[in-house]
Amino acid sequence: MDRLASACVKIGALGLMLMTLIVGWQVFGRFILQSSPSWSEQAALILMIWYVFLAAGTGVWERFHIRIEILEQRLEAGSRKRLRIAIHALIAAMGLILLVFGVQLVWLVSEHVIPSLGISRAFAYLPIPATGALITLFSLGRIRVRLAETD
């Protein structure tokens, strides 16, 4: 799981760097060349969608999402462990929902084309089911870690 999460973070970082280069090229084209490329805005937007969704999925494993621990801290160790497992089970269920409905969305828009890029609109929506799969996988991994813990 650590390697998969690390790979997702690296791919996301690469997407961020590419987006920065594309936006830089767009600004250079607009203000220096007086002609910005027509594809740059959509390409930067799609890259941003991809790296944000990858980061969101990875956050489940890396535990960098914001959470409120007030209830957790008031419980005994055994109850705390059961609560954390239940929370990860709920998160896994939400991941499955993203996966199932994300696949349906990708299928519905697969014939639509992004005019400035000439690619299927589905490419912009693929991060939804991909992130759903990651969230489910990482949540189940966290449940496994919690079950292995001793109180």
TIGU-797963 format. One record per residue: residue number from 1; residue in three letters; x, y, z of N, C-alpha, C, O in turn. Coordinates in nm, 4 decimals, padded with zeros to 6 digits. Layout:
n,res,nu,nv,nw,cau,cav,caw,cu,cv,cw,ou,ov,ow
NUM,ALA,X,Y,Z,X,Y,Z,X,Y,Z,X,Y,Z
...
***
This chain:
n,res,nu,nv,nw,cau,cav,caw,cu,cv,cw,ou,ov,ow
1,MET,00.0824,-00.1202,00.0000,00.0000,00.0000,00.0000,00.0867,00.1265,00.0000,00.0548,00.2253,-00.0661
2,ASP,00.1963,00.1210,00.0752,00.2842,00.2384,00.0805,00.3407,00.2715,-00.0569,00.3515,00.3885,-00.0934
3,ARG,00.3769,00.1684,-00.1333,00.4329,00.1928,-00.2664,00.3284,00.2496,-00.3614,00.3586,00.3388,-00.4407
4,LEU,00.2056,00.1986,-00.3541,00.0983,00.2506,-00.4383,00.0694,00.3960,-00.4035,00.0547,00.4797,-00.4925
5,ALA,00.0613,00.4259,-00.2752,00.0378,00.5637,-00.2320,00.1512,00.6550,-00.2773,00.1273,00.7666,-00.3233
6,SER,00.2738,00.6073,-00.2640,00.3895,00.6854,-00.3077,00.3851,00.7108,-00.4584,00.4150,00.8211,-00.5041
7,ALA,00.3480,00.6084,-00.5350,00.3374,00.6247,-00.6805,00.2292,00.7273,-00.7160,00.2478,00.8089,-00.8063
8,CYS,00.1170,00.7227,-00.6452,00.0089,00.8195,-00.6708,00.0555,00.9623,-00.6413,00.0260,01.0545,-00.7173
9,VAL,00.1275,00.9799,-00.5322,00.1786,01.1132,-00.4968,00.2773,01.1612,-00.6034,00.2747,01.2780,-00.6420
10,LYS,00.3636,01.0723,-00.6508,00.4612,01.1107,-00.7533,00.3931,01.1451,-00.8851,00.4317,01.2414,-00.9513
11,ILE,00.2923,01.0674,-00.9239,00.2179,01.0975,-01.0461,00.1456,01.2311,-01.0305,00.1432,01.3120,-01.1232
12,GLY,00.0867,01.2538,-00.9131,00.0202,01.3811,-00.8867,00.1170,01.4981,-00.8925,00.0842,01.6034,-00.9472
13,ALA,00.2358,01.4804,-00.8366,00.3371,01.5869,-00.8405,00.3806,01.6148,-00.9835,00.4017,01.7303,-01.0207
14,LEU,00.3940,01.5099,-01.0639,00.4288,01.5279,-01.2042,00.3189,01.6051,-01.2766,00.3469,01.6931,-01.3580
15,GLY,00.1932,01.5711,-01.2462,00.0802,01.6440,-01.3046,00.0810,01.7906,-01.2666,00.0521,01.8769,-01.3495
16,LEU,00.1139,01.8193,-01.1415,00.1217,01.9584,-01.0962,00.2322,02.0339,-01.1703,00.2134,02.1487,-01.2107
17,MET,00.3475,01.9686,-01.1877,00.4574,02.0334,-01.2598,00.4204,02.0580,-01.4059,00.4483,02.1647,-01.4605
18,LEU,00.3573,01.9585,-01.4688,00.3147,01.9758,-01.6083,00.2123,02.0888,-01.6205,00.2192,02.1703,-01.7124
19,MET,00.1183,02.0924,-01.5274,00.0178,02.1979,-01.5310,00.0833,02.3352,-01.5167,00.0453,02.4301,-01.5853
20,THR,00.1811,02.3453,-01.4281,00.2525,02.4719,-01.4091,00.3228,02.5136,-01.5372,00.3204,02.6311,-01.5739
21,LEU,00.3852,02.4192,-01.6051,00.4513,02.4494,-01.7324,00.3514,02.4946,-01.8389,00.3772,02.5890,-01.9136
22,ILE,00.2380,02.4265,-01.8449,00.1364,02.4610,-01.9440,00.0801,02.6002,-01.9175,00.0653,02.6801,-02.0099
23,VAL,00.0488,02.6291,-01.7922,-00.0040,02.7623,-01.7586,00.1019,02.8689,-01.7860,00.0701,02.9770,-01.8355
24,GLY,00.2273,02.8385,-01.7539,00.3365,02.9316,-01.7861,00.3458,02.9578,-01.9347,00.3644,03.0720,-01.9769
25,TRP,00.3329,02.8530,-02.0145,00.3359,02.8686,-02.1609,00.2171,02.9518,-02.2079,00.2307,03.0346,-02.2980
26,GLN,00.1006,02.9298,-02.1470,-00.0182,03.0060,-02.1841,00.0020,03.1547,-02.1551,-00.0310,03.2392,-02.2384
27,VAL,00.0556,03.1867,-02.0379,00.0803,03.3266,-02.0020,00.1845,03.3878,-02.0948,00.1674,03.5003,-02.1417
28,PHE,00.2916,03.3152,-02.1214,00.3956,03.3633,-02.2140,00.3352,03.3897,-02.3527,00.3611,03.4925,-02.4153
29,GLY,00.2539,03.2937,-02.3983,00.1915,03.3108,-02.5297,00.0979,03.4297,-02.5342,00.0953,03.5037,-02.6326
30,ARG,00.0210,03.4483,-02.4283,-00.0766,03.5568,-02.4275,-00.0097,03.6940,-02.4217,-00.0478,03.7843,-02.4963
31,PHE,00.0892,03.7108,-02.3342,00.1446,03.8441,-02.3124,00.2694,03.8747,-02.3945,00.2973,03.9914,-02.4220
32,ILE,00.3439,03.7741,-02.4335,00.4658,03.7982,-02.5103,00.4415,03.7748,-02.6597,00.4768,03.8584,-02.7428
33,LEU,00.3817,03.6615,-02.6925,00.3587,03.6277,-02.8329,00.2259,03.6816,-02.8866,00.1999,03.6756,-03.0068
34,GLN,00.1423,03.7340,-02.7971,00.0100,03.7860,-02.8324,-00.0813,03.6781,-02.8914,-00.1744,03.7094,-02.9657
35,SER,-00.0552,03.5540,-02.8592,-00.1369,03.4431,-02.9080,-00.1178,03.3235,-02.8147,-00.0150,03.2559,-02.8191
36,SER,-00.2175,03.2984,-02.7307,-00.2039,03.1843,-02.6394,-00.2579,03.0587,-02.7077,-00.3515,03.0666,-02.7873
37,PRO,-00.2000,02.9443,-02.6774,-00.2462,02.8198,-02.7389,-00.3880,02.7845,-02.6940,-00.4225,02.8020,-02.5771
38,SER,-00.4685,02.7357,-02.7854,-00.6091,02.7067,-02.7549,-00.6251,02.5848,-02.6638,-00.7265,02.5728,-02.5951
39,TRP,-00.5294,02.4964,-02.6622,-00.5389,02.3719,-02.5873,-00.4947,02.3856,-02.4419,-00.5252,02.2987,-02.3602
40,SER,-00.4246,02.4913,-02.4088,-00.3580,02.4985,-02.2785,-00.4537,02.5019,-02.1596,-00.4279,02.4373,-02.0581
41,GLU,-00.5612,02.5747,-02.1706,-00.6529,02.5856,-02.0567,-00.7177,02.4514,-02.0237,-00.7231,02.4121,-01.9071
42,GLN,-00.7668,02.3811,-02.1251,-00.8297,02.2511,-02.1013,-00.7289,02.1469,-02.0537,-00.7603,02.0647,-01.9675
43,ALA,-00.6085,02.1501,-02.1093,-00.5049,02.0551,-02.0669,-00.4687,02.0775,-01.9200,-00.4557,01.9818,-01.8437
44,ALA,-00.4527,02.2034,-01.8807,-00.4202,02.2347,-01.7411,-00.5339,02.1927,-01.6482,-00.5092,02.1417,-01.5390
45,LEU,-00.6561,02.2136,-01.6905,-00.7723,02.1759,-01.6093,-00.7787,02.0241,-01.5895,-00.8032,01.9772,-01.4784
46,ILE,-00.7570,01.9488,-01.6948,-00.7612,01.8021,-01.6836,-00.6482,01.7519,-01.5944,-00.6688,01.6618,-01.5131
47,LEU,-00.5298,01.8090,-01.6090,-00.4193,01.7691,-01.5214,-00.4515,01.7983,-01.3758,-00.4202,01.7184,-01.2876
48,MET,-00.5145,01.9134,-01.3504,-00.5502,01.9483,-01.2132,-00.6528,01.8496,-01.1573,-00.6420,01.8073,-01.0422
49,ILE,-00.7511,01.8132,-01.2378,-00.8511,01.7154,-01.1939,-00.7828,01.5849,-01.1550,-00.8137,01.5266,-01.0511
50,TRP,-00.6899,01.5393,-01.2388,-00.6207,01.4137,-01.2124,-00.5397,01.4192,-01.0835,-00.5510,01.3297,-00.9997
51,TYR,-00.4575,01.5239,-01.0665,-00.3720,01.5214,-00.9474,-00.4494,01.5486,-00.8190,-00.4105,01.4994,-00.7131
52,VAL,-00.5559,01.6240,-00.8254,-00.6369,01.6465,-00.7050,-00.7064,01.5173,-00.6630,-00.7087,01.4834,-00.5447
53,PHE,-00.7626,01.4456,-00.7595,-00.8291,01.3202,-00.7260,-00.7301,01.2150,-00.6762,-00.7604,01.1418,-00.5819
54,LEU,-00.6129,01.2065,-00.7379,-00.5111,01.1122,-00.6898,-00.4702,01.1457,-00.5464,-00.4534,01.0562,-00.4635
55,ALA,-00.4546,01.2731,-00.5182,-00.4181,01.3143,-00.3822,-00.5299,01.2814,-00.2832,-00.5032,01.2397,-00.1705
56,ALA,-00.6540,01.3000,-00.3252,-00.7667,01.2682,-00.2363,-00.7699,01.1196,-00.2031,-00.7920,01.0824,-00.0878
57,GLY,-00.7485,01.0356,-00.3016,-00.7463,00.8919,-00.2767,-00.6299,00.8517,-00.1877,-00.6454,00.7705,-00.0964
58,THR,-00.5136,00.9087,-00.2147,-00.3939,00.8770,-00.1377,-00.4069,00.9251,00.0066,-00.3500,00.8647,00.0975
59,GLY,-00.4803,01.0319,00.0276,-00.4997,01.0860,00.1626,-00.5635,00.9876,00.2575,-00.5445,00.9971,00.3788
60,VAL,-00.6398,00.8921,00.2039,-00.7010,00.7906,00.2898,-00.5924,00.7022,00.3509,-00.5984,00.6698,00.4696
61,TRP,-00.4944,00.6634,00.2716,-00.3861,00.5796,00.3238,-00.2882,00.6605,00.4073,-00.2464,00.6167,00.5144
62,GLU,-00.2518,00.7782,00.3586,-00.1518,00.8615,00.4266,-00.2088,00.9359,00.5474,-00.1333,00.9928,00.6262
63,ARG,-00.3398,00.9358,00.5623,-00.4110,01.0007,00.6733,-00.3847,01.1504,00.6832,-00.3616,01.2031,00.7921
64,PHE,-00.3883,01.2187,00.5686,-00.3702,01.3633,00.5765,-00.5006,01.4407,00.5555,-00.4986,01.5628,00.5400
65,HIS,-00.6140,01.3696,00.5551,-00.7430,01.4383,00.5505,-00.7764,01.4907,00.6902,-00.7359,01.4327,00.7909
66,ILE,-00.8492,01.5984,00.6942,-00.8906,01.6571,00.8219,-00.9964,01.5663,00.8850,-01.0863,01.5167,00.8171
67,ARG,-00.9840,01.5459,01.0152,-01.0855,01.4705,01.0874,-01.1023,01.5300,01.2261,-01.0131,01.5964,01.2788
68,ILE,-01.2176,01.5049,01.2832,-01.2470,01.5541,01.4175,-01.2383,01.4351,01.5122,-01.3099,01.3364,01.4954
69,GLU,-01.1514,01.4446,01.6106,-01.1225,01.3317,01.6994,-01.1888,01.3417,01.8361,-01.1584,01.2618,01.9246
70,ILE,-01.2762,01.4352,01.8549,-01.3304,01.4582,01.9885,-01.4014,01.3343,02.0431,-01.3847,01.3010,02.1605
71,LEU,-01.4800,01.2658,01.9604,-01.5493,01.1454,02.0053,-01.4491,01.0329,02.0279,-01.4567,00.9612,02.1277
72,GLU,-01.3551,01.0177,01.9350,-01.2522,00.9130,01.9472,-01.1772,00.9226,02.0787,-01.1544,00.8215,02.1451
73,GLN,-01.1390,01.0424,02.1163,-01.0575,01.0621,02.2356,-01.1336,01.0317,02.3642,-01.0718,01.0053,02.4673
74,ARG,-01.2647,01.0349,02.3598,-01.3442,01.0099,02.4798,-01.3763,00.8614,02.4991,-01.4323,00.8220,02.6014
75,LEU,-01.3404,00.7799,02.3998,-01.3715,00.6377,02.4072,-01.2541,00.5579,02.4630,-01.1393,00.6021,02.4596
76,GLU,-01.2857,00.4409,02.5138,-01.1810,00.3485,02.5586,-01.1129,00.2899,02.4359,-01.1643,00.3010,02.3245
77,ALA,-00.9972,00.2275,02.4562,-00.9163,00.1775,02.3442,-00.9937,00.0816,02.2541,-00.9875,00.0945,02.1319
78,GLY,-01.0658,-00.0133,02.3110,-01.1415,-00.1103,02.2310,-01.2505,-00.0447,02.1487,-01.2688,-00.0755,02.0309
79,SER,-01.3226,00.0462,02.2123,-01.4296,00.1183,02.1420,-01.3711,00.2096,02.0350,-01.4286,00.2239,01.9271
80,ARG,-01.2589,00.2703,02.0641,-01.1904,00.3576,01.9668,-01.1520,00.2773,01.8422,-01.1687,00.3231,01.7291
81,LYS,-01.1008,00.1581,01.8656,-01.0602,00.0717,01.7541,-01.1821,00.0349,01.6691,-01.1747,00.0402,01.5463
82,ARG,-01.2933,-00.0021,01.7315,-01.4158,-00.0365,01.6580,-01.4696,00.0835,01.5808,-01.5167,00.0692,01.4680
83,LEU,-01.4626,00.2018,01.6416,-01.5077,00.3231,01.5737,-01.4233,00.3503,01.4492,-01.4773,00.3814,01.3430
84,ARG,-01.2915,00.3387,01.4622,-01.2022,00.3628,01.3478,-01.2278,00.2624,01.2362,-01.2251,00.2986,01.1186
85,ILE,-01.2524,00.1372,01.2717,-01.2836,00.0358,01.1703,-01.4158,00.0693,01.1017,-01.4269,00.0584,00.9796
86,ALA,-01.5154,00.1099,01.1795,-01.6454,00.1465,01.1212,-01.6308,00.2668,01.0278,-01.6925,00.2707,00.9213
87,ILE,-01.5504,00.3637,01.0671,-01.5284,00.4819,00.9832,-01.4636,00.4415,00.8514,-01.5040,00.4886,00.7451
88,HIS,-01.3629,00.3540,00.8581,-01.2971,00.3107,00.7344,-01.3893,00.2246,00.6485,-01.3793,00.2268,00.5258
89,ALA,-01.4788,00.1490,00.7114,-01.5776,00.0722,00.6348,-01.6713,00.1667,00.5609,-01.7065,00.1420,00.4456
90,LEU,-01.7119,00.2745,00.6267,-01.7969,00.3753,00.5633,-01.7224,00.4449,00.4488,-01.7797,00.4680,00.3424
91,ILE,-01.5967,00.4775,00.4705,-01.5156,00.5402,00.3660,-01.4999,00.4450,00.2476,-01.5068,00.4882,00.1326
92,ALA,-01.4789,00.3163,00.2743,-01.4678,00.2173,00.1666,-01.5979,00.2099,00.0868,-01.5955,00.1992,-00.0358
93,ALA,-01.7108,00.2157,00.1564,-01.8400,00.2148,00.0876,-01.8549,00.3379,-00.0022,-01.9054,00.3276,-00.1139
94,MET,-01.8116,00.4524,00.0458,-01.8166,00.5744,-00.0360,-01.7235,00.5606,-00.1570,-01.7554,00.6075,-00.2662
95,GLY,-01.6093,00.4964,-00.1367,-01.5189,00.4710,-00.2490,-01.5854,00.3839,-00.3542,-01.5718,00.4088,-00.4740
96,LEU,-01.6577,00.2815,-00.3093,-01.7294,00.1952,-00.4044,-01.8358,00.2725,-00.4811,-01.8568,00.2492,-00.6001
97,ILE,-01.9023,00.3639,-00.4126,-02.0031,00.4478,-00.4797,-01.9358,00.5331,-00.5870,-01.9868,00.5440,-00.6985
98,LEU,-01.8221,00.5933,-00.5542,-01.7480,00.6709,-00.6545,-01.7064,00.5832,-00.7721,-01.7144,00.6248,-00.8877
99,LEU,-01.6626,00.4634,-00.7419,-01.6192,00.3719,-00.8467,-01.7349,00.3361,-00.9402,-01.7221,00.3487,-01.0620
100,VAL,-01.8459,00.2922,-00.8849,-01.9594,00.2469,-00.9663,-02.0194,00.3610,-01.0477,-02.0353,00.3496,-01.1692
101,PHE,-02.0526,00.4708,-00.9804,-02.1161,00.5802,-01.0526,-02.0162,00.6556,-01.1406,-02.0546,00.7139,-01.2420
102,GLY,-01.8879,00.6546,-01.1020,-01.7854,00.7144,-01.1863,-01.7703,00.6404,-01.3177,-01.7543,00.7021,-01.4230
103,VAL,-01.7753,00.5067,-01.3115,-01.7687,00.4261,-01.4349,-01.8883,00.4577,-01.5239,-01.8740,00.4702,-01.6455
104,GLN,-02.0057,00.4705,-01.4638,-02.1248,00.5050,-01.5422,-02.1095,00.6413,-01.6087,-02.1456,00.6581,-01.7252
105,LEU,-02.0562,00.7384,-01.5354,-02.0362,00.8721,-01.5913,-01.9355,00.8686,-01.7064,-01.9578,00.9292,-01.8112
106,VAL,-01.8264,00.7982,-01.6861,-01.7251,00.7861,-01.7919,-01.7881,00.7246,-01.9165,-01.7628,00.7701,-02.0280
107,TRP,-01.8693,00.6224,-01.8979,-01.9349,00.5569,-02.0106,-02.0296,00.6535,-02.0832,-02.0341,00.6559,-02.2062
108,LEU,-02.1046,00.7326,-02.0066,-02.2012,00.8254,-02.0665,-02.1353,00.9345,-02.1509,-02.1915,00.9771,-02.2518
109,VAL,-02.0168,00.9800,-02.1106,-01.9525,01.0908,-02.1816,-01.8424,01.0450,-02.2772,-01.7734,01.1273,-02.3373
110,SER,-01.8266,00.9138,-02.2907,-01.7134,00.8629,-02.3696,-01.7172,00.9047,-02.5163,-01.6121,00.9126,-02.5799
111,GLU,-01.8331,00.9311,-02.5705,-01.8431,00.9706,-02.7115,-01.8258,01.1213,-02.7318,-01.8110,01.1672,-02.8450
112,HIS,-01.8276,01.1971,-02.6246,-01.8110,01.3417,-02.6348,-01.6622,01.3737,-02.6453,-01.5791,01.3073,-02.5834
113,VAL,-01.6299,01.4740,-02.7226,-01.4899,01.5102,-02.7462,-01.4628,01.6487,-02.6890,-01.5458,01.7389,-02.7004
114,ILE,-01.3461,01.6647,-02.6273,-01.3015,01.7968,-02.5837,-01.2434,01.8634,-02.7085,-01.1379,01.8217,-02.7564
115,PRO,-01.3102,01.9661,-02.7622,-01.2708,02.0210,-02.8927,-01.1257,02.0691,-02.9011,-01.0583,02.0441,-03.0010
116,SER,-01.0782,02.1365,-02.7991,-00.9431,02.1936,-02.8073,-00.8334,02.0887,-02.7953,-00.7191,02.1139,-02.8335
117,LEU,-00.8671,01.9709,-02.7422,-00.7673,01.8647,-02.7254,-00.7878,01.7472,-02.8207,-00.6944,01.6723,-02.8492
118,GLY,-00.9101,01.7319,-02.8695,-00.9402,01.6217,-02.9599,-00.9428,01.4858,-02.8922,-00.9251,01.3833,-02.9580
119,ILE,-00.9648,01.4841,-02.7602,-00.9727,01.3563,-02.6875,-01.1116,01.3423,-02.6252,-01.1861,01.4397,-02.6133
120,SER,-01.1441,01.2215,-02.5864,-01.2742,01.1934,-02.5262,-01.2889,01.2663,-02.3923,-01.1939,01.2772,-02.3148
121,ARG,-01.4080,01.3147,-02.3679,-01.4400,01.3797,-02.2410,-01.4241,01.2804,-02.1254,-01.4041,01.3208,-02.0108
122,ALA,-01.4328,01.1525,-02.1553,-01.4186,01.0497,-02.0522,-01.2847,01.0611,-01.9806,-01.2751,01.0287,-01.8623
123,PHE,-01.1809,01.1070,-02.0511,-01.0491,01.1206,-01.9888,-01.0521,01.2175,-01.8708,-00.9759,01.2015,-01.7755
124,ALA,-01.1395,01.3176,-01.8769,-01.1520,01.4136,-01.7666,-01.2260,01.3530,-01.6474,-01.2094,01.3985,-01.5343
125,TYR,-01.3081,01.2499,-01.6727,-01.3869,01.1897,-01.5659,-01.3292,01.0581,-01.5142,-01.3769,01.0059,-01.4134
126,LEU,-01.2287,01.0039,-01.5801,-01.1651,00.8800,-01.5342,-01.1102,00.8861,-01.3918,-01.1087,00.7836,-01.3237
127,PRO,-01.0652,01.0018,-01.3445,-01.0163,01.0055,-01.2062,-01.1221,00.9715,-01.1020,-01.0876,00.9296,-00.9915
128,ILE,-01.2489,00.9883,-01.1340,-01.3537,00.9601,-01.0358,-01.3572,00.8105,-01.0016,-01.3447,00.7757,-00.8842
129,PRO,-01.3736,00.7211,-01.0998,-01.3717,00.5791,-01.0623,-01.2338,00.5323,-01.0155,-01.2241,00.4445,-00.9297
130,ALA,-01.1279,00.5900,-01.0709,-00.9932,00.5514,-01.0264,-00.9741,00.5857,-00.8791,-00.9193,00.5061,-00.8028
131,THR,-01.0190,00.7028,-00.8398,-01.0082,00.7435,-00.7004,-01.1011,00.6604,-00.6120,-01.0664,00.6282,-00.4984
132,GLY,-01.2183,00.6257,-00.6636,-01.3075,00.5376,-00.5890,-01.2414,00.4047,-00.5589,-01.2527,00.3526,-00.4480
133,ALA,-01.1719,00.3494,-00.6586,-01.1000,00.2232,-00.6376,-00.9877,00.2413,-00.5352,-00.9684,00.1565,-00.4480
134,LEU,-00.9135,00.3524,-00.5460,-00.8053,00.3786,-00.4504,-00.8592,00.3956,-00.3083,-00.8042,00.3399,-00.2133
135,ILE,-00.9659,00.4719,-00.2948,-01.0241,00.4948,-00.1622,-01.0696,00.3622,-00.1008,-01.0454,00.3359,00.0170
136,THR,-01.1351,00.2797,-00.1812,-01.1804,00.1496,-00.1311,-01.0618,00.0643,-00.0897,-01.0607,00.0078,00.0197
137,LEU,-00.9629,00.0548,-00.1757,-00.8441,-00.0256,-00.1469,-00.7700,00.0243,-00.0230,-00.7337,-00.0546,00.0642
138,PHE,-00.7480,00.1553,-00.0157,-00.6758,00.2109,00.0982,-00.7569,00.1991,00.2277,-00.6991,00.1776,00.3342
139,SER,-00.8880,00.2126,00.2204,-00.9710,00.1974,00.3404,-00.9674,00.0541,00.3912,-00.9570,00.0304,00.5115
140,LEU,-00.9760,-00.0410,00.2995,-00.9667,-00.1812,00.3410,-00.8292,-00.2113,00.3995,-00.8171,-00.2904,00.4930
141,GLY,-00.7263,-00.1487,00.3448,-00.5917,-00.1625,00.4013,-00.5839,-00.1059,00.5419,-00.5209,-00.1651,00.6296
142,ARG,-00.6477,00.0089,00.5639,-00.6492,00.0688,00.6981,-00.7263,-00.0193,00.7957,-00.6883,-00.0303,00.9122
143,ILE,-00.8350,-00.0829,00.7490,-00.9097,-00.1746,00.8354,-00.8191,-00.2911,00.8757,-00.8171,-00.3321,00.9918
144,ARG,-00.7449,-00.3431,00.7796,-00.6517,-00.4534,00.8090,-00.5479,-00.4110,00.9134,-00.5155,-00.4873,01.0044
145,VAL,-00.4961,-00.2882,00.8991,-00.3986,-00.2368,00.9961,-00.4635,-00.2267,01.1337,-00.4030,-00.2656,01.2336
146,ARG,-00.5862,-00.1746,01.1401,-00.6554,-00.1601,01.2694,-00.6827,-00.2949,01.3338,-00.6692,-00.3098,01.4552
147,LEU,-00.7212,-00.3934,01.2528,-00.7481,-00.5264,01.3083,-00.6221,-00.5916,01.3638,-00.6290,-00.6699,01.4585
148,ALA,-00.5084,-00.5599,01.3059,-00.3810,-00.6181,01.3504,-00.3281,-00.5503,01.4757,-00.2425,-00.6059,01.5445
149,GLU,-00.3780,-00.4303,01.5064,-00.3311,-00.3572,01.6245,-00.3738,-00.4296,01.7518,-00.4806,-00.4906,01.7578
150,THR,-00.2896,-00.4215,01.8516,-00.3300,-00.4699,01.9835,-00.3756,-00.3486,02.0639,-00.3204,-00.2393,02.0517
151,ASP,-00.4762,-00.3706,02.1453,-00.5338,-00.2572,02.2211,-00.4401,-00.1994,02.3205,-00.4753,-00.1044,02.3905
***
